[in-house]
């Protein structure tokens, strides 16, 4: 949660997202020095597609990961269609 706050995520959002698998895998990547990882989940990451809003993992993962790191998340939409998105880190370490 400290890292989430240090990259500018509001406290309540940082606390909520710290329990989500996407942020846990991103933190693991940083701790282990992994530049890229893939994650398979049974849905899509939380959060909408509104730019500039901190509503969920969809918005926060790129802000959390350092530049040069990529987390690709695979899942399924509510309609049962495949979903894949590569989150490219934007944080300055």
C-alpha positions as CSV (number, residue, x, y, z in Angstrom):
1,X,0.0,0.0,0.0
2,X,2.9,2.3,0.6
3,X,4.0,2.1,-3.0
4,X,0.4,2.9,-4.2
5,X,0.4,6.0,-2.1
6,X,3.9,7.0,-3.2
7,X,2.8,7.0,-6.8
8,X,-0.2,9.3,-6.1
9,X,-3.1,6.9,-5.6
10,X,-5.6,8.3,-3.0
11,X,-5.5,6.5,0.3
12,X,-8.9,4.9,0.1
13,X,-8.3,3.7,-3.4
14,X,-4.8,2.4,-2.5
15,X,-6.2,0.5,0.5
16,X,-9.0,-1.1,-1.6
17,X,-6.8,-2.1,-4.5
18,X,-4.1,-3.5,-2.3
19,X,-6.4,-6.6,-1.9
20,X,-6.7,-7.2,-5.6
21,X,-4.7,-9.8,-7.5
22,X,-3.6,-7.3,-10.2
23,X,-1.8,-5.0,-7.7
24,X,-0.4,-8.0,-5.8
25,X,1.2,-9.4,-8.9
26,X,2.5,-5.9,-9.9
27,X,4.1,-5.6,-6.4
28,X,5.6,-9.0,-6.8
29,X,7.0,-8.0,-10.1
30,X,8.7,-5.0,-8.6
31,X,10.0,-6.9,-5.6
32,X,11.5,-9.7,-7.8
33,X,12.8,-7.4,-10.5
34,X,10.5,-8.9,-13.2
35,X,10.1,-6.7,-16.2
36,X,7.0,-8.5,-17.5
37,X,4.4,-11.0,-16.3
38,X,1.1,-12.4,-17.5
39,X,-2.0,-12.9,-15.3
40,X,-5.1,-14.9,-16.0
41,X,-8.3,-14.0,-14.1
42,X,-11.9,-15.1,-14.4
43,X,-13.2,-11.6,-15.3
44,X,-11.9,-8.2,-16.4
45,X,-10.0,-5.9,-14.0
46,X,-12.2,-3.6,-11.9
47,X,-12.7,0.0,-12.9
48,X,-14.1,1.7,-15.9
49,X,-12.6,3.3,-18.9
50,X,-13.0,7.0,-17.7
51,X,-9.6,8.7,-18.2
52,X,-8.1,10.3,-15.1
53,X,-10.4,8.6,-12.6
54,X,-9.0,6.3,-9.9
55,X,-11.9,3.9,-9.8
56,X,-10.1,0.6,-10.1
57,X,-7.2,-1.6,-11.2
58,X,-7.8,-0.8,-14.9
59,X,-6.7,2.8,-14.1
60,X,-4.2,2.2,-11.3
61,X,-1.9,-0.7,-12.5
62,X,0.0,1.5,-15.1
63,X,0.5,4.2,-12.5
64,X,1.7,1.6,-10.0
65,X,4.2,-0.2,-12.3
66,X,7.6,1.5,-13.0
67,X,8.4,2.5,-16.6
68,X,9.8,-0.5,-18.5
69,X,7.5,-3.0,-16.7
70,X,4.4,-4.6,-18.4
71,X,1.7,-6.7,-16.8
72,X,-0.6,-8.4,-19.3
73,X,-4.0,-9.4,-17.9
74,X,-6.2,-12.0,-19.6
75,X,-9.7,-12.7,-18.6
76,X,-13.3,-12.9,-19.8
77,X,-15.9,-10.1,-20.1
78,X,-19.4,-10.4,-18.6
79,X,-20.5,-11.6,-22.0
80,X,-18.0,-14.5,-21.9
81,X,-15.7,-13.0,-24.5
82,X,-11.9,-13.1,-24.1
83,X,-10.2,-10.0,-22.7
84,X,-6.5,-9.1,-22.8
85,X,-4.8,-5.9,-21.9
86,X,-1.2,-5.0,-21.5
87,X,-0.6,-2.5,-18.7
88,X,2.7,-0.6,-19.4
89,X,4.3,1.0,-16.3
90,X,4.3,4.8,-16.1
91,X,5.8,5.4,-12.6
92,X,9.3,6.8,-12.2
93,X,10.5,3.8,-10.2
